[in-house]
Amino acid sequence: MSIFLGFAATNTGNNLIYMITAALLSFMGISGFFGRRNLLYVSVVVEFPDEIYAGRPFPLKITVKNNKGIMPGFLLRVTFESNEVLFPYVGTKTDTFKHLNISFPSRGKYSIETLHVCSVFPFNLFIRCIKLKDVYEYLVLPEPKKCHLPEHLQRQMTSKGEKPSQKAGYDGELISVRQYRPTDPIKYISWKATAKTGQFKTKELSSLAFEPVIIDFDNTNISDFEERISCITYTVLYLIKRSIPVGLKINDKVFKPETSHKHKLNMLRELALLTRVATHKNI
């Protein structure tokens, strides 16, 4: 429209058309200046949780940092692949974050290589974008699928069973009665002791300790490769949630039984990167 009016003003010599053309060009100039300024010194940080499971949505934390000292950021839209999240306003020298629920269909390594920040500020005439150079790599763990525990695990758990532990918990025998804490379940309140003292008291029970269990990937009787990985993932989560030490054997690699969070992630990451070539039995 500006070009058309410019030709019209040149051909007709009409001062009013010259003024309209100048106003439009000024409007475009202001839009370009502030639009470009809006995207300057803007950075994005993407944070993934420790546990990302295939087929299950998870909250992806996206933080936009505005490093400008004078001008806030307006209508900043972060896009990558088919996902996007809008930040209407980011103050000067501040950062704002949002969570975006996304999911991935299968296990394995993924990466975000094309991350853009776009904006229609100030007049919605143009969409301006900048491409960020940051590359984010992450690992998607296998999808846990509920299944019957493998036979050799059932035999191990049935034969070894559980034994009492001196550690505090909510499963075993009564150890003592102590002062109530806000995080204690209500069902463990000792009403008899509470009535005597006039203060809430909680029954402290011992926890149950289980004998270690080792999962042998090759001896798990599930023919489908992906189903076997999903079942073992579910089993690992099931056992660790119940404080049962669990280990994993894949070919010549052995993870000794533990119940720690780091140990769980190490086993699941090994399963996430497993390929058919890596195993040779029951496939």
HELIX and SHEET records of a PDB file:
HELIX    1   1 SER A    2  THR A   12  1                                  11    
HELIX    2   2 ASN A   15  LEU A   39  1                                  25    
HELIX    3   3 GLU A  151  LYS A  160  1                                  10    
HELIX    4   4 ILE A  186  TYR A  188  5                                   3    
HELIX    5   5 TRP A  191  THR A  197  1                                   7    
HELIX    6   6 PHE A  225  LYS A  241  1                                  17    
HELIX    7   7 HIS A  261  ALA A  272  1                                  12    
HELIX    8   8 ARG A  276  ALA A  278  5                                   3    
SHEET    1   A 3 VAL A  42  GLU A  47  0                                        
SHEET    2   A 3 PHE A  58  ASN A  66 -1                                        
SHEET    3   A 3 THR A  94  ILE A 102 -1                                        
SHEET    1   B 4 ASN A  83  VAL A  90  0                                        
SHEET    2   B 4 GLY A  73  PHE A  80 -1                                        
SHEET    3   B 4 LEU A 115  SER A 119 -1                                        
SHEET    4   B 4 ARG A 128  LEU A 132 -1                                        
SHEET    1   C 2 GLY A 108  ILE A 112  0                                        
SHEET    2   C 2 TYR A 136  VAL A 140 -1                                        
SHEET    1   D 2 GLU A 162  GLN A 179  0                                        
SHEET    2   D 2 LYS A 201  PHE A 210 -1                                        
SHEET    1   E 3 VAL A 213  ASP A 216  0                                        
SHEET    2   E 3 VAL A 246  ILE A 250  1                                        
SHEET    3   E 3 LYS A 253  GLU A 258 -1                                        
END                                                                             
